[in-house]
Every structure is written in C-alpha cells, then in structure tokens.
Amino acid sequence: MSNAVTNAPAAPSPVEKIRVKVDGREIEVPKTMPDWQGKPQPTTMLQACKLAGVEVPHYCYHPKLPVAGNCRMCLVEFSTPMMDPATRKPVVNEDGSPKMARSVLPYEPQTPRGAIACATPISPGMEIHASSPATKQMREAVLESLLINHPLDCPICDQAGECKLQEYSVQHGQAASRFVEAKVHKPKAVDLGPRIMLDDERCVLCTRCIRFTRDIAGDDALGIVNRGSYNTIASAPGRSFDNNYTLNTVDLCPVGALTSKDFRFKMRVWFLKETPSVCTSCSTGCNITVGSREGVVHRYEPRENDAVNGPWMCDSGRLNYRWIQRPDRLDTVKLRGAPSDWAAATSAVVSLLRGAPKGSVAFVASARQTTEELWLVSRIARQLGALTDSVPREGEADRLLVSADKNPNSQGSRLTGVSFTEMGVTIPEIARGIEAGRIRTLVVLGEDVTKGGIDAALLARLENLVVADILPSPTSEAAHVLLPGCAHAEKRGTFVNGKGRVQRFQKAIEPRGEARAEWEWLQEVAVALGAVEPSRSIEGLFNRMAADVPALAGLEWARLGDQGVSVPV
Amino acid sequence: MTKVVDRSPLTFYERTYLPAILEGIKVTARHFARTVKGDNTAKDLSGGYYPETPWKVSEGYRGAPYLVRDQDGATKCVSCQLCEFVCPPKAIKITPPGPDGPGADRSNAEKMPREFEINMLRCIFCGLCQEVCPEEAIFLQRDYSLTGLSREEMVYNKEKLLRLGGVHAGVQKWKHKAEEAFAQETFPVKAG
C-alpha cells in the first residue's frame, strides 16, 4: 500500500516555482515534484512538458516507477540562458531578453544534443523544444532503431490496438523499413510464469517490468540476460515469475512482449467496451475497467486511483471474473419451486412481509451487495423490527493491496446498519430464533447461509425463505421465493471500501435471463411497506440514502465521480 | 426552371385503357418474336440462359469473399479480426482461439481462428475485408450467385469458406520467419 497511497499529490506545502518555456510558451512549474515514491525531487523536463500540456513520447518512464532512462524515446532539444564565463552573469540580447544557448554536441557545435526529458531536471529560464525539427529527428531515429529487430507481428499480437510502439510509429515513424539485413530472432511464446507469456522479439528492453517487480511487488524475479541485440528479459534461473502482482507487468509493458495468458488470443482490444467499475474480491476496492464485448466480460484492468490502488491491482482480483459467465447462473424467478414472474414474486414478498408479526422476520444481506441495496434492507428491517446481518468473509492480507476482509462492501453494511462493527454477531441469534420458531421468515441476499451459520435443517423449519442470489447454492435450492440477482458488472451502485472510500461502479453488460438488479425489487418492496419514498434511478436512490445515513451526509451520486469520495468510518 | 406537366384529362379512347394494353401486347410480341428467332442479348452474353447457363464473369470480378490456404495447405488467417472490425454490414464473425484453443497450422503464426463465419445474406461484396487483411487470407472470388434454403445455410463457416476459397500462393512470410530463426539458432554449427 505504501506506494499507492503516498503517491497521492503531496501536501500543499509552498513549493518554489520556476519559469520555463515549453515550445515557446512560458509556464510556471514547481521546482520539485513527487517522484514514484512521493518524495519531492527536482522537476524533470518531461513533467514540465506534461504540465504545459505537451506530450513527450516515452517507453521506459512511468510516473509510479523509478526512472531508468534507457529507451531514449523522450529525447528533446533544449536551450539554457547563456552565461558569461568571466562574470558569471547572464548574457542579454540588445532588447534585454536573455540570450539562449542551444544544447549542442561539444565537439560538433552545429549538431543539437538532446537530453532525456524523463531524467533531466529543469533549470530557471530553460526552454524545452519539445517539437522542434531536431527533437522530431531524434524521435524518428530512436524509433527506427527500436524497430530494427521488432518482428512486426501485430496481427497475432494481443497488444495491438493499445501498443505504444504502434502509436508512436504512426506519429513519429516511417512508412517503410530501411533495414535490409536479417532481423535477430529471439525466443517467442516463453512461459515466464503461471499467468505471463513473454515474447522476446517484441521487447524494447524498457525494464518497466523489472523495476515493477523489484521495487513495487518486492519480488526481484526478472532481469536482462545476454548481450547486445541478444538482450532478453528472463526470470531468475529455476524461478517462476509467479507473485500475486505479475499481471501488472502486462499493463506496464508498452509493447506486446509481456501478455496475459488469461487474455491470450481471447479478443482484440478494440472491440472491448470499457466500463469503470470496482473490484469485488476484497475490501480494498481497487478501481477497475471492465472490458466486455457483446455481453461477455473478457478482462479486468486496474484503473488509476491514487487514493485506493494507484495504477495497480492484484492478479487474484483481476482474474476473478469468470463466475459472471458461469452457465449455472440463476436466471428464472421461482415461487415455491415453480417458474413465476417478477410481479407475482414481488407481491408475494410484500404480502408475506406485511402480514408478518413483529420480530418474526430476519435478513441476511451479503456485504457483496451494493450500499443502496443494504440501505433498503435496513429500512425494510427497521419497519418490521427485523434482525439483520452480513456474513463475514476473512482471508489473508498482503503488504500491498490485498485486504484480509474479502467482502467488497463491509463498511457499506456497517454504515447502513445492516451489521454491527463486528460482522456476523447477529447470525447466531437469528439461528436461535429460527430454532425456537420465533423467526419464521428469512430473507437472504447473495449468501449461502448454510456455510454462514444457519444450516439446511434450520432453513427447513422456516415458513418463508426469500433468496436473491446469482449462483445456485443449498440456500437457493431451499428458497420458497427465488429472485435471480445481478453481478456488479450487470448493475450500477456503490461500494464503500475498507477505508471508507465510497466508490460507484457502472453497468458493463446486461443481466442474464430474468435477473434484475436487487435494488429494483427491494425498492418496490420497501415502497409497498412504506419504508422509503420511491426513486426512479440509482442516482435518486443514492441521494435519498445519503440524506438518511449520517456517515454519507452531503454526498451525491454525481459528486462521487469515477474516483470516489472518502467518508469517515 | 419549371417544367409544366400536361395534366389534361384523359380522352374517352384513353379511358378505355385499350391503347395501353395494345402497347403492352406489342412489347411482349416483339420479345416473343426475338426469342423464337434466338436473337436475345442476355443469351448472347453468356451463350445461354441464366440460370441454366451461368453468367461468365471476367477475371477481375469481385464476388463473395472466401478464405484461402497457402501453397502448403495451411490456413492463412491468423484471427486478427481486422476484417470483422472493418466489415460495414457486420457480416463477419470470428471466434478467436482463446488461451487454450487449437494451435495454428503454421506453429510460429501462433494463432488461427477457432471459427470464422460470413453471413452471405449480409455481405455486400465491398472488398474491405480483402483490402484490410494483413495476411492475404481472404479474397473476393468469382462466385456471385449464392443460394440457400435457410438463413442458417447462408452463414458460411470456416470449413466451408476454406473449401470454396482454394489456394492462394503468396510470399509465405511465416515460413520465411521460421526458416530465418532456425538458421540463426543453428549458427555457427554446420552439420558435416
């Protein structure tokens, strides 16, 4: 977590500003800027250009990795104010402006000397010629050299479409290769680890993957072997590149050298619809982009959010999407085992809740449900005087992103009052109530309670068991009213992560069969019972919830944005 | 400029519709006479009547797109899906091999479509698939009359497209790449 959080913009301490010129336009930039660890370091030319809105092409530089300066793609021409060697005073033109000295080769004053923008600090009065003819020529030359041994197998490369080599070739490259000799052939389709495939021919040796795994993941597994044009990325002998963060190197790789085995040859990236969402594998709530096409989720990718996950996410979370497409997903509404429809099922739920004596109803709502759904559950429960709780889900944490709490919305469950701070304490009480015959109606959302403290024998004692779930389980099989639910990728809503970040996620694909977002029928039930006023959309529902839940006071759906808002928990 | 159309009412003779009918009979009779004499333009073009004698198309004709094999019999398509992307009527549907799909015919090409379908009811023979193909794997060929008894039958699958497409000899870049790589691996050891 260290890096992800500390990389947030540094506290607004007064930083000295210096004036530089980028492409002839003068701008004021801070003298120091946070480096990959968030420590203030002298501002580089690349950062100054970025602040000026000028894009400098680069491969090896990454704002969240140590600077290596080896790809040379960011070479730029620059000038500095001329100094009189004798007086150490700036030389001025006749009009009083400082005389500028272009950087040139010392032994060849006619030839401009570029500097790598990613590692060269700016100095007062410096002028960066980010798009001068000399800079363009340097870029073209570097790109041509990088392409010398590149196999140009874009048709079979998974990176095609999101490849920096392709993009820069279009912007700065040449139409035809001047290279007539045979290209150096290197190993292809190398099995680097359980989730990573390496193609050495495509590699531009930027070492982003090496720096990531050494400095961020803390697993010094990769390195470069061999010499000259035979340079190849390799894992340490006898070791597999198998830590839980390997797939980030696939995102980092600017070319198609490192590709995901999971996504290999699955879909061309330009077909993927990108939907901002949140990972559901633990309470960290990493921001993700869901890549889907025609109703099929093909991959998750981390979405940068410095307040949560930085630009990274763990492999286990990233690969945890296949259940959305499981063929045994629940997709039919069932009433006492027979196929039914939503109108009948909802009115059945309303009538059995309305007629229930106080204290005879209990709710177990998963902390995998959205905050809005949990709030509706808590409102209905308050109306009925019912017990509520969520099922805790514990696992192992690591030092980077993985949390021990495997529920994505534990805090949402606590904030809305569905569960107490210690989650799951009410469940034994519910079980005792069923045992004693006090609780005769149980509503379960998204949990298999037979694994969570209420076994099948107890479920059989219930008069009414209402289950809304995504996948079949012993609980859903015992249900009297079965309502097929939606995965997070199929609906909209918010999760509150372990640190109290309220984050919204959008709908990527259509729900399966008759499945409907749980908040829709929960709201119908809640409105029928007089527990809430109806809202027409998730926006309205969120705003209504924010007005009711003290911890969310003042929040609005629109204000959450794609990065979320932190609330005290 | 305005053209004034004569809208004067029909005369009694015209209102009997007889002149129009007679004019029609004249046209029919003319064609009948020509056909009996064997003097028919359509027949002249292809030496017979369509469909008994199909229309002969010229060399550069661009009809239905089919997949081709190279001279070694290997499927040339590498499932890059550019044709699927460019296809204006969305007639092409490719199922990529995925991580555990079947390997390619040429092992260093790594990739081959698991399924390749062209819906010939949608296809407009525009030729963009051929133009965009980086592997010279799909060509508009000389078939123009595609018929079937159901919609499903008109969706040509990979096997059918390859069978209809035949062989297209090309530069065989993957073969050359493999040979070049092999030569570098074995250098400088020379057998014998």
Interface residues (C-beta under 8 A of the other chain):
Chain A: P151 C154 P155 I156 A160 A182 K183 V184 H185 K188 A189 K261 D262 F263 R264 F265 K266 M267 R268 W270 F271
Chain B: V78 S79 C80 Q81 L82 E84 F85 P96 P97 G98 P99 G101 N108 A109 E110 K111 P134 E135 K177 E180 A181 A183 Q184 E185
